[in-house]
Amino acid sequence: MAKQIQNLQTQQRLKANFNKAANSYLDHAIIQQKPALLLIDKFRQYHTSGRVLDLGSGPGTFSHGKCQLPDNLVNADLSLNMLKQSICNHNDLVCADVTNLPFANSAYSIVISSLMLQWLDDKNKGFAELSRVIKSDGHLLFTTLINPSLWQLDLAYKQIDSDEHIRHFCSEDDYFKLCRSNGFEVLESIIWSDDYEFASMLELFRHFRLTGTTLPQKSQQRGIGGKERLAKLAINYPDMRDGGKFRLSYYYLLIVARKTYE
């Protein structure tokens, strides 16, 4: 029961954060751009025909590439406000939770998901649902954040208190296991990292807010803590760049997998 409550609380925070960020999301989605473009490139390699689900789509993964939308595309997201920003036909927008998808078994030939799966508390349930809605021999293509994303901010927080402020990110091997245990064969995987620099801690946290990034509950309850807390984080930040900028690192994983059984 406690785990179910935690999952529900996380979903509510995710929905609230992405609803707030919807209007500014595409203008500030610097960390989402490259993963989405790589995912679109892989999609073009693997998709031939059939229905397509863009899961955790936000305004739409294909919005990043400004490319022609595939036929039979459905965008699904927890945030209604994000879906309202989509370039898809409104008949193809579904407000849905990945752990309880409103679709029939084997409904899709291919599912894509860009930088959504890392936010799931119950990843086993999420991958079970993905397996359920994908046809046998269909494909799952996704990008996600992995450990040690945001390690600089994590270390800075640990110098201040013992609370969990940064979400635990899974490893590449964790995602391989999730795929295999839910009937997927991993065909391709790519890992890379990108660094982003911010002029101040306030700008760094503003980046989170404008893109809907969700920190653990204790951090959200406290907010960013005002000037004193930001000053403490700045003093303890482990990766300063020239000109006093704060560098923040994101580590990405792209996986292409094929469903091997019903």
KEKOLKOL-196791 format. One line per 2 residues: number of its first residue (from 1); their letters; for each residue x, y, z of N, C-alpha, C. Coordinates in Angstrom, 3 decimals, padded with zeros to 6 digits. Example, Ala and Ser with C-alpha at 12.3 -4.5 7.8 and 13.67 -1.06 7.14 Angstrom:
1 = as = 013.190/-005.690/007.800/012.300/-004.500/007.800/013.200/-003.300/007.800 | 012.850/-002.250/007.080/013.670/-001.060/007.140/012.900/000.030/007.870
% end
This chain:
1 = ma = 000.817/-001.202/000.000/000.000/000.000/000.000/000.860/001.265/000.000 | 001.941/001.237/000.816/002.828/002.401/000.893/003.461/002.692/-000.465
3 = kq = 003.839/001.630/-001.167/004.448/001.801/-002.484/003.437/002.375/-003.477 | 002.180/001.922/-003.392/001.141/002.445/-004.275/000.905/003.936/-004.031
5 = iq = 000.913/004.320/-002.761/000.738/005.734/-002.416/001.903/006.558/-002.954 | 003.127/006.037/-002.800/004.309/006.735/-003.311/004.219/006.903/-004.826
7 = nl = 003.819/005.837/-005.535/003.680/005.915/-006.988/002.653/006.968/-007.398 | 001.532/007.007/-006.664/000.481/007.978/-006.967/000.970/009.402/-006.716
9 = qt = 001.705/009.592/-005.632/002.239/010.924/-005.325/003.221/011.382/-006.398 | 004.064/010.457/-006.872/005.006/010.798/-007.930/004.265/011.183/-009.202
11 = qq = 003.241/010.421/-009.563/002.442/010.734/-010.753/001.806/012.110/-010.640 | 001.288/012.424/-009.459/000.642/013.725/-009.259/001.645/014.866/-009.398
13 = rl = 002.870/014.667/-008.866/003.901/015.700/-008.998/004.332/015.851/-010.446 | 004.503/014.718/-011.129/004.873/014.763/-012.543/003.829/015.521/-013.358
15 = ka = 002.576/015.170/-013.151/001.495/015.821/-013.899/001.487/017.316/-013.626 | 001.599/017.693/-012.343/001.568/019.110/-011.984/002.748/019.865/-012.596
17 = nf = 003.947/019.276/-012.528/005.133/019.958/-013.054/005.074/020.119/-014.564 | 004.658/019.076/-015.261/004.611/019.165/-016.718/003.435/020.036/-017.187
19 = nk = 002.348/020.041/-016.439/001.250/020.964/-016.784/001.714/022.415/-016.703 | 002.500/022.727/-015.665/003.012/024.092/-015.488/004.012/024.456/-016.582
21 = aa = 004.816/023.464/-017.014/005.893/023.740/-017.970/005.441/023.691/-019.421 | 004.194/023.322/-019.674/003.744/023.031/-021.039/003.989/024.177/-022.019
23 = ns = 003.649/025.390/-021.623/003.752/026.524/-022.552/005.187/026.867/-022.920 | 006.128/026.561/-022.026/007.531/026.927/-022.260/008.400/025.745/-022.678
25 = yl = 007.830/024.546/-022.672/008.617/023.320/-022.770/009.508/023.274/-024.016 | 008.936/023.425/-025.191/009.720/023.288/-026.423/010.771/024.387/-026.567
27 = dh = 010.494/025.559/-026.022/011.459/026.657/-026.105/012.675/026.423/-025.226 | 012.528/025.598/-024.182/013.610/025.413/-023.216/014.073/023.963/-023.106
29 = ai = 013.598/023.084/-023.972/013.888/021.646/-023.866/015.257/021.306/-024.454 | 016.300/021.904/-023.868/017.644/021.683/-024.417/018.121/020.249/-024.204
31 = iq = 017.743/019.640/-023.081/018.226/018.284/-022.841/017.424/017.253/-023.638 | 016.233/017.633/-024.105/015.370/016.693/-024.819/015.627/016.652/-026.324
33 = qk = 016.256/017.682/-026.861/016.367/017.825/-028.312/017.157/016.691/-028.962 | 018.397/016.476/-028.529/019.252/015.465/-029.152/018.683/014.054/-028.998
35 = pa = 018.247/013.638/-027.794/017.642/012.311/-027.663/016.448/012.104/-028.587 | 015.612/013.142/-028.726/014.445/013.021/-029.601/014.855/012.850/-031.058
37 = ll = 015.860/013.595/-031.502/016.310/013.494/-032.896/016.926/012.130/-033.175 | 017.691/011.601/-032.229/018.260/010.257/-032.399/017.158/009.201/-032.443
39 = li = 016.138/009.395/-031.609/015.017/008.448/-031.591/014.256/008.487/-032.912 | 014.050/009.678/-033.451/013.381/009.808/-034.747/014.176/009.103/-035.835
41 = dk = 015.496/009.236/-035.792/016.344/008.576/-036.781/016.205/007.054/-036.697 | 016.198/006.508/-035.484/016.030/005.063/-035.317/014.626/004.628/-035.733
43 = fr = 013.641/005.455/-035.435/012.267/005.148/-035.833/012.183/004.976/-037.348 | 012.814/005.856/-038.088/012.789/005.767/-039.550/013.439/004.479/-040.053
45 = qy = 014.406/003.967/-039.303/015.070/002.724/-039.696/014.205/001.495/-039.443 | 013.408/001.538/-038.383/012.707/000.328/-037.954/011.211/000.305/-038.287
47 = ht = 010.606/001.456/-038.514/009.162/001.473/-038.754/008.863/001.254/-040.235 | 007.971/000.315/-040.507/007.540/000.057/-041.884/006.053/000.339/-042.054
49 = sg = 005.249/-000.166/-041.133/003.797/000.056/-041.211/003.188/-000.211/-039.840 | 001.893/000.104/-039.725/001.183/-000.178/-038.484/001.051/001.044/-037.598
51 = rv = 000.321/000.880/-036.506/000.044/001.978/-035.579/001.274/002.318/-034.747 | 001.416/003.613/-034.456/002.581/004.124/-033.729/002.100/004.822/-032.466
53 = ld = 002.726/004.504/-031.333/002.420/005.174/-030.071/003.649/005.947/-029.604 | 003.456/007.246/-029.398/004.478/008.106/-028.806/004.089/008.287/-027.342
55 = lg = 004.783/007.567/-026.460/004.377/007.465/-025.061/005.181/008.426/-024.185 | 004.470/009.193/-023.362/005.120/010.265/-022.625/005.554/011.337/-023.598
57 = sg = 004.682/011.593/-024.553/005.032/012.373/-025.743/005.257/013.844/-025.467 | 004.632/014.376/-024.376/004.636/015.827/-024.232/003.980/016.435/-025.462
59 = pg = 004.552/017.497/-026.036/004.000/018.078/-027.264/004.202/017.184/-028.488 | 004.956/016.109/-028.317/005.217/015.187/-029.426/006.701/015.066/-029.699
61 = tf = 007.201/013.840/-029.674/008.622/013.626/-029.979/008.972/014.176/-031.347 | 008.060/014.044/-032.297/008.339/014.489/-033.666/008.321/016.014/-033.786
63 = sh = 007.848/016.704/-032.760/007.901/018.171/-032.764/009.338/018.669/-032.759 | 010.236/017.894/-032.139/011.631/018.308/-032.053/012.301/018.312/-033.418
65 = gk = 011.917/017.363/-034.257/012.544/017.277/-035.572/011.847/018.087/-036.641 | 010.668/018.631/-036.302/009.861/019.386/-037.262/009.732/018.611/-038.577
67 = cq = 009.518/017.300/-038.434/009.434/016.438/-039.614/007.997/015.974/-039.813 | 007.767/015.321/-040.930/006.431/014.825/-041.233/006.024/013.765/-040.225
69 = lp = 004.807/013.860/-039.727/004.325/012.888/-038.756/004.033/011.563/-039.441 | 004.352/010.439/-038.786/004.003/009.142/-039.369/002.497/008.939/-039.373
71 = dn = 002.032/008.106/-040.291/000.615/007.741/-040.299/000.272/006.947/-039.042 | -000.974/007.007/-038.641/-001.481/006.208/-037.523/-000.727/006.473/-036.220
73 = lv = -000.382/007.745/-035.991/000.351/008.136/-034.786/-000.613/008.541/-033.677 | -000.359/008.019/-032.471/-001.098/008.408/-031.275/-000.106/008.962/-030.262
75 = na = -000.395/010.160/-029.749/000.404/010.746/-028.680/-000.289/010.495/-027.352 | 000.443/009.967/-026.377/-000.117/009.717/-025.052/000.795/010.329/-023.995
77 = dl = 000.198/011.029/-023.044/000.980/011.678/-021.993/000.133/011.840/-020.746 | 000.805/011.888/-019.600/000.115/012.092/-018.332/-000.418/013.511/-018.202
79 = sl = 000.228/014.460/-018.902/-000.121/015.877/-018.794/-001.024/016.322/-019.939 | -002.231/016.730/-019.607/-003.169/017.220/-020.619/-002.660/018.513/-021.251
81 = nm = -002.054/019.385/-020.448/-001.540/020.644/-020.982/-000.440/020.419/-022.004 | 000.401/019.409/-021.758/001.440/019.076/-022.732/000.817/018.600/-024.043
83 = lk = -000.195/017.755/-023.937/-000.861/017.246/-025.138/-001.502/018.373/-025.945 | -001.974/019.401/-025.246/-002.602/020.524/-025.943/-001.605/021.295/-026.807
85 = qs = -000.301/021.123/-026.519/000.734/021.784/-027.321/001.115/020.962/-028.554 | 000.526/019.778/-028.690/000.907/018.860/-029.753/000.470/019.343/-031.123
87 = ic = 001.251/018.951/-032.138/000.893/019.257/-033.521/000.048/018.144/-034.128 | -000.242/017.107/-033.313/-001.086/016.002/-033.782/-002.552/016.437/-033.883
89 = nh = -003.293/015.688/-034.674/-004.746/015.843/-034.680/-005.285/015.522/-033.290 | -006.235/016.311/-032.800/-006.734/016.131/-031.444/-007.378/014.761/-031.236
91 = nd = -007.816/014.133/-032.289/-008.396/012.796/-032.162/-007.336/011.748/-031.821 | -006.051/012.114/-031.965/-004.972/011.164/-031.729/-004.190/011.488/-030.464
93 = lv = -004.819/012.203/-029.536/-004.196/012.570/-028.267/-004.909/011.846/-027.135 | -004.124/011.176/-026.288/-004.699/010.397/-025.192/-003.971/010.756/-023.897
95 = ca = -004.724/011.182/-022.894/-004.155/011.434/-021.572/-004.117/010.100/-020.831 | -002.912/009.614/-020.529/-002.789/008.252/-020.006/-001.560/008.091/-019.123
97 = dv = -001.657/007.122/-018.227/-000.567/006.728/-017.338/000.066/005.456/-017.901 | 001.387/005.440/-018.037/002.078/004.314/-018.665/001.876/003.006/-017.899
99 = tn = 001.599/003.079/-016.604/001.399/001.853/-015.829/-000.034/001.323/-015.922 | -000.890/002.042/-016.645/-002.278/001.596/-016.816/-002.808/002.156/-018.136
101 = lp = -002.293/001.639/-019.231/-002.592/002.197/-020.548/-003.994/001.794/-021.030 | -004.737/002.731/-021.619/-006.111/002.465/-022.067/-006.163/001.905/-023.491
103 = fa = -005.269/000.974/-023.798/-005.195/000.417/-025.142/-005.341/-001.103/-025.090 | -005.835/-001.671/-026.187/-006.000/-003.120/-026.279/-004.654/-003.822/-026.362
105 = ns = -004.650/-005.093/-026.053/-003.440/-005.903/-026.219/-002.988/-005.870/-027.679 | -001.675/-005.814/-027.880/-001.080/-005.860/-029.230/-001.647/-004.782/-030.157
107 = ay = -001.884/-003.601/-029.612/-002.512/-002.527/-030.388/-001.531/-001.804/-031.308 | -000.217/-001.895/-031.019/000.761/-001.076/-031.742/001.902/-001.907/-032.319
109 = si = 002.325/-001.497/-033.502/003.483/-002.131/-034.134/004.790/-001.580/-033.576 | 004.755/-000.341/-033.105/005.962/000.293/-032.582/005.572/001.331/-031.545
111 = vi = 006.324/001.369/-030.458/006.150/002.379/-029.416/007.472/003.110/-029.254 | 007.407/004.441/-029.245/008.589/005.236/-028.964/008.341/006.027/-027.684
113 = ss = 009.417/006.307/-026.966/009.293/007.078/-025.733/010.609/007.806/-025.482 | 010.539/009.121/-025.369/011.750/009.911/-025.202/011.799/010.583/-023.826
115 = lm = 012.778/010.181/-023.036/013.052/010.760/-021.714/011.816/010.808/-020.812 | 011.132/009.676/-020.738/009.985/009.558/-019.848/010.177/008.460/-018.810
117 = lq = 010.782/007.348/-019.209/010.803/006.163/-018.351/011.570/006.365/-017.054 | 012.513/007.314/-017.025/013.277/007.526/-015.793/012.405/008.056/-014.652
119 = wl = 011.244/008.633/-014.991/010.382/009.195/-013.949/009.486/008.152/-013.290 | 009.429/006.948/-013.843/008.556/005.917/-013.284/009.127/005.350/-011.986
121 = dd = 008.296/005.281/-010.938/008.704/004.583/-009.720/008.621/003.068/-009.926 | 007.526/002.614/-010.547/007.319/001.183/-010.777/007.636/000.864/-012.240
123 = kn = 008.907/000.710/-012.524/009.326/000.476/-013.913/008.922/-000.911/-014.406 | 008.870/-001.898/-013.522/008.438/-003.234/-013.935/007.011/-003.207/-014.476
125 = kg = 006.141/-002.485/-013.780/004.751/-002.391/-014.231/004.663/-001.628/-015.541 | 005.472/-000.582/-015.678/005.478/000.189/-016.913/005.923/-000.641/-018.100
127 = fa = 006.986/-001.424/-017.930/007.474/-002.257/-019.028/006.510/-003.396/-019.326 | 005.813/-003.897/-018.321/004.796/-004.926/-018.562/003.678/-004.381/-019.438
129 = el = 003.277/-003.141/-019.205/002.250/-002.507/-020.029/002.755/-002.269/-021.453 | 004.004/-001.864/-021.579/004.584/-001.689/-022.914/004.550/-003.005/-023.682
131 = sr = 004.930/-004.072/-023.013/004.910/-005.387/-023.654/003.498/-005.796/-024.055 | 002.534/-005.452/-023.223/001.145/-005.835/-023.489/000.595/-005.177/-024.752
133 = vi = 000.929/-003.895/-024.975/000.302/-003.156/-026.083/001.087/-003.259/-027.391 | 002.287/-003.857/-027.353/003.088/-004.007/-028.573/002.885/-005.398/-029.164
135 = ks = 002.705/-005.442/-030.461/002.520/-006.713/-031.152/003.783/-007.568/-031.095 | 003.617/-008.869/-031.220/004.767/-009.754/-031.354/005.574/-009.352/-032.582
137 = dg = 006.882/-009.265/-032.439/007.804/-008.789/-033.475/007.740/-007.274/-033.685 | 006.931/-006.599/-032.855/006.920/-005.141/-032.881/008.125/-004.582/-032.149
139 = hl = 008.267/-003.267/-032.159/009.478/-002.650/-031.611/009.167/-001.615/-030.532 | 010.071/-001.555/-029.572/010.088/-000.517/-028.544/011.386/000.269/-028.701
141 = lf = 011.259/001.574/-028.893/012.406/002.458/-029.029/012.294/003.529/-027.950 | 013.315/003.654/-027.124/013.214/004.667/-026.078/014.573/005.260/-025.726
143 = tt = 014.521/006.499/-025.234/015.667/007.128/-024.603/015.296/007.397/-023.155 | 016.302/007.385/-022.286/016.071/007.621/-020.871/017.338/008.177/-020.245
145 = li = 017.195/008.812/-019.111/018.352/009.263/-018.347/018.844/008.120/-017.461 | 020.152/008.001/-017.334/020.734/006.939/-016.516/021.751/007.529/-015.539
147 = np = 022.136/006.713/-014.588/023.172/007.067/-013.634/024.503/007.311/-014.364 | 025.281/008.358/-014.043/025.172/009.285/-012.912/024.654/010.671/-013.289
149 = sl = 023.535/010.761/-013.973/022.974/012.063/-014.330/022.831/012.963/-013.092 | 023.108/014.238/-013.274/022.981/015.268/-012.235/023.895/015.021/-011.038
151 = wq = 025.017/014.340/-011.255/025.878/013.971/-010.129/026.440/015.188/-009.405 | 026.672/016.276/-010.117/027.219/017.470/-009.471/026.253/018.035/-008.433
153 = ld = 024.985/018.133/-008.812/023.989/018.669/-007.884/023.765/017.711/-006.720 | 023.816/016.418/-006.997/023.668/015.413/-005.953/024.766/015.566/-004.897
155 = la = 026.018/015.716/-005.345/027.121/015.880/-004.398/026.997/017.173/-003.595 | 026.571/018.240/-004.252/026.405/019.512/-003.553/025.356/019.392/-002.452
157 = yk = 024.239/018.738/-002.749/023.193/018.551/-001.751/023.685/017.729/-000.564 | 024.505/016.709/-000.843/024.982/015.831/000.233/025.875/016.560/001.228
159 = qi = 026.417/017.700/000.835/027.211/018.504/001.767/026.328/019.341/002.682 | 025.031/019.404/002.376/024.106/020.254/003.130/023.251/019.449/004.098
161 = ds = 022.680/018.315/003.625/021.859/017.475/004.498/021.870/016.045/003.970 | 021.149/015.164/004.652/021.151/013.738/004.294/019.887/013.323/003.542
163 = de = 019.036/014.275/003.184/017.815/013.948/002.446/018.129/013.573/001.004 | 017.181/012.852/000.390/017.317/012.512/-001.032/016.740/013.660/-001.858
165 = hi = 017.610/014.328/-002.615/017.169/015.463/-003.424/017.191/015.160/-004.917 | 017.959/014.170/-005.315/018.079/013.812/-006.726/017.537/012.403/-006.922
167 = rh = 016.683/012.251/-007.916/016.097/010.942/-008.204/017.187/009.927/-008.506 | 016.964/008.692/-008.042/017.889/007.612/-008.380/017.667/007.202/-009.829
169 = fc = 018.716/007.273/-010.622/018.624/006.873/-012.025/019.164/005.459/-012.191 | 018.463/004.656/-012.980/018.889/003.280/-013.230/020.104/003.240/-014.150
171 = se = 020.725/002.076/-014.217/021.877/001.855/-015.085/021.439/001.247/-016.412 | 022.364/001.177/-017.357/022.094/000.509/-018.625/021.673/-000.938/-018.382
173 = dd = 022.371/-001.623/-017.481/022.064/-003.022/-017.199/020.667/-003.180/-016.611 | 020.247/-002.231/-015.776/018.884/-002.283/-015.221/017.843/-002.277/-016.335
175 = yf = 018.053/-001.435/-017.337/017.096/-001.357/-018.445/017.160/-002.595/-019.327 | 018.351/-003.168/-019.496/018.448/-004.436/-020.227/017.623/-005.512/-019.532
177 = kl = 017.727/-005.580/-018.213/016.974/-006.579/-017.449/015.473/-006.342/-017.555 | 015.051/-005.081/-017.503/013.628/-004.762/-017.642/013.108/-005.197/-019.008
179 = cr = 013.908/-004.993/-020.042/013.508/-005.419/-021.380/013.388/-006.939/-021.454 | 014.431/-007.627/-021.022/014.438/-009.096/-021.137/013.321/-009.735/-020.320
181 = sn = 013.083/-009.226/-019.107/012.073/-009.839/-018.238/010.649/-009.578/-018.721 | 010.498/-008.671/-019.691/009.165/-008.372/-020.232/009.035/-008.727/-021.714
183 = gf = 009.872/-009.660/-022.165/009.698/-010.231/-023.498/010.318/-009.446/-024.628 | 011.321/-008.606/-024.334/011.984/-007.829/-025.378/013.425/-008.289/-025.575
185 = ev = 013.830/-008.338/-026.824/015.228/-008.576/-027.179/015.857/-007.231/-027.558 | 016.944/-006.868/-026.872/017.615/-005.602/-027.167/018.430/-005.752/-028.447
187 = le = 018.112/-004.932/-029.438/018.806/-004.981/-030.726/019.949/-003.972/-030.805 | 019.732/-002.804/-030.204/020.757/-001.759/-030.226/020.712/-000.988/-028.916
189 = si = 021.868/-000.478/-028.508/021.900/000.449/-027.371/023.030/001.445/-027.579 | 022.771/002.669/-027.192/023.754/003.746/-027.319/023.761/004.533/-026.013
191 = iw = 024.958/004.827/-025.503/025.102/005.659/-024.313/025.926/006.887/-024.679 | 025.507/008.043/-024.180/026.303/009.256/-024.358/025.990/010.220/-023.223
193 = sd = 026.775/011.253/-023.117/026.527/012.273/-022.100/026.680/013.654/-022.711 | 025.975/014.618/-022.127/026.084/016.017/-022.522/026.163/016.874/-021.275
195 = dy = 026.955/017.939/-021.352/027.111/018.874/-020.242/026.469/020.205/-020.595 | 025.843/020.810/-019.604/025.219/022.117/-019.781/025.719/023.047/-018.681
197 = ef = 025.939/024.296/-019.037/026.478/025.261/-018.087/025.455/026.349/-017.762 | 025.430/026.735/-016.482/024.481/027.733/-016.009/025.232/028.823/-015.249
199 = as = 024.805/030.051/-015.448/025.512/031.191/-014.859/025.316/031.279/-013.348 | 024.246/030.680/-012.843/023.959/030.738/-011.411/023.136/029.515/-011.010
201 = ml = 023.040/029.272/-009.695/022.195/028.187/-009.225/020.728/028.488/-009.514 | 020.369/029.759/-009.465/018.991/030.135/-009.780/018.647/029.778/-011.219
203 = el = 019.569/030.012/-012.140/019.343/029.662/-013.543/019.262/028.156/-013.717 | 020.069/027.413/-012.964/020.048/025.950/-013.042/018.682/025.410/-012.627
205 = fr = 018.146/025.912/-011.514/016.837/025.441/-011.065/015.708/025.936/-011.966 | 015.894/027.080/-012.552/014.905/027.579/-013.508/014.818/026.632/-014.708
207 = hf = 015.957/026.088/-015.108/016.009/025.093/-016.184/015.133/023.889/-015.832 | 015.189/023.407/-014.585/014.321/022.312/-014.158/012.847/022.702/-014.270
209 = rl = 012.522/023.871/-013.762/011.115/024.294/-013.720/010.523/024.433/-015.118 | 011.280/025.007/-016.041/010.757/025.265/-017.382/010.620/023.995/-018.221
211 = tg = 011.317/022.934/-017.829/011.227/021.675/-018.571/010.451/020.602/-017.803 | 009.898/020.951/-016.626/009.068/020.011/-015.882/009.829/018.956/-015.123
213 = tt = 011.151/019.090/-014.999/011.949/018.090/-014.293/011.464/017.945/-012.859 | 011.254/016.694/-012.439/010.696/016.412/-011.127/011.764/015.880/-010.189
215 = lp = 012.015/016.608/-009.094/012.922/016.161/-008.055/012.130/015.349/-007.029 | 012.832/014.571/-006.174/012.111/013.809/-005.145/011.253/014.708/-004.261
217 = qk = 010.295/014.091/-003.566/009.251/014.833/-002.870/009.798/015.810/-001.835 | 010.817/015.415/-001.080/011.337/016.296/-000.038/011.891/017.584/-000.629
219 = sq = 012.522/017.484/-001.783/013.041/018.676/-002.437/011.897/019.573/-002.888 | 010.841/018.953/-003.420/009.717/019.748/-003.915/008.964/020.404/-002.761
221 = qr = 008.890/019.715/-001.609/008.220/020.301/-000.464/008.972/021.538/000.026 | 010.277/021.483/-000.016/011.095/022.590/000.453/011.308/023.649/-000.619
223 = gi = 011.019/023.301/-001.852/011.342/024.189/-002.953/012.845/024.261/-003.101 | 013.314/025.318/-003.715/014.765/025.419/-003.874/015.413/026.107/-002.680
225 = gg = 014.579/026.525/-001.690/015.136/026.891/-000.406/015.563/028.331/-000.242 | 015.327/029.186/-001.215/015.679/030.579/-001.050/017.149/030.861/-001.260
227 = ke = 017.514/032.118/-001.046/018.868/032.570/-001.343/019.927/031.853/-000.511 | 019.622/031.624/000.778/020.615/030.990/001.653/020.938/029.571/001.191
229 = rl = 019.911/028.834/000.834/020.130/027.448/000.401/020.857/027.410/-000.941 | 020.493/028.286/-001.855/021.180/028.355/-003.135/022.652/028.717/-002.950
231 = ak = 022.908/029.613/-002.009/024.293/029.997/-001.731/025.100/028.816/-001.203 | 024.484/028.011/-000.335/025.163/026.824/000.190/025.454/025.822/-000.924
233 = la = 024.494/025.622/-001.812/024.707/024.715/-002.942/025.841/025.223/-003.828 | 025.860/026.513/-004.073/026.902/027.096/-004.922/028.281/026.902/-004.323
235 = in = 028.400/027.109/-003.004/029.689/026.946/-002.328/030.183/025.506/-002.417 | 029.250/024.563/-002.344/029.614/023.137/-002.322/029.571/022.469/-003.691
237 = yp = 029.305/023.248/-004.734/029.176/022.657/-006.064/030.536/022.153/-006.545 | 030.613/020.892/-007.016/031.916/020.281/-007.293/032.471/020.499/-008.698
239 = dm = 031.748/021.153/-009.578/032.182/021.206/-010.980/031.953/022.599/-011.553 | 032.778/023.534/-011.106/032.689/024.904/-011.609/033.522/025.047/-012.877
241 = rd = 033.030/025.838/-013.801/033.720/026.079/-015.071/034.315/027.482/-015.086 | 035.046/027.777/-016.143/035.598/029.117/-016.306/034.477/030.154/-016.285
243 = gg = 034.745/031.271/-015.635/033.732/032.311/-015.549/032.712/032.060/-014.452 | 032.974/031.051/-013.590/032.086/030.775/-012.467/030.802/030.084/-012.832
245 = kf = 030.779/029.396/-013.951/029.555/028.715/-014.367/029.455/027.333/-013.737 | 028.216/026.899/-013.551/027.935/025.608/-012.935/027.630/024.581/-014.032
247 = rl = 028.432/023.541/-014.111/028.221/022.519/-015.133/027.352/021.396/-014.578 | 026.375/020.978/-015.375/025.467/019.900/-014.999/025.496/018.844/-016.094
249 = sy = 025.686/017.586/-015.695/025.857/016.499/-016.664/024.631/015.599/-016.722 | 024.232/015.278/-017.957/023.160/014.319/-018.208/023.745/013.126/-018.962
251 = yy = 023.388/011.921/-018.512/023.827/010.690/-019.170/022.591/010.011/-019.768 | 022.691/009.664/-021.043/021.549/009.165/-021.803/021.766/007.724/-022.265
253 = ll = 020.659/007.026/-022.390/020.650/005.681/-022.973/019.551/005.617/-024.020 | 019.896/005.124/-025.201/018.909/004.831/-026.242/018.890/003.329/-026.459
255 = iv = 017.707/002.745/-026.439/017.553/001.304/-026.674/016.534/001.055/-027.780 | 016.880/000.152/-028.666/015.959/-000.392/-029.664/015.743/-001.850/-029.300
257 = ar = 014.502/-002.252/-029.072/014.198/-003.621/-028.658/013.039/-004.178/-029.479 | 013.038/-005.489/-029.635/011.976/-006.183/-030.376/011.228/-007.114/-029.432
259 = kt = 009.895/-007.076/-029.515/009.102/-007.979/-028.688/009.150/-009.382/-029.291 | 009.488/-010.346/-028.455/009.742/-011.690/-028.975/008.602/-012.671/-028.747
261 = ye = 007.617/-012.306/-027.889/006.489/-013.221/-027.683/005.271/-012.451/-027.224 | 004.103/-013.113/-027.360/002.838/-012.520/-026.892/002.675/-012.748/-025.398
% end
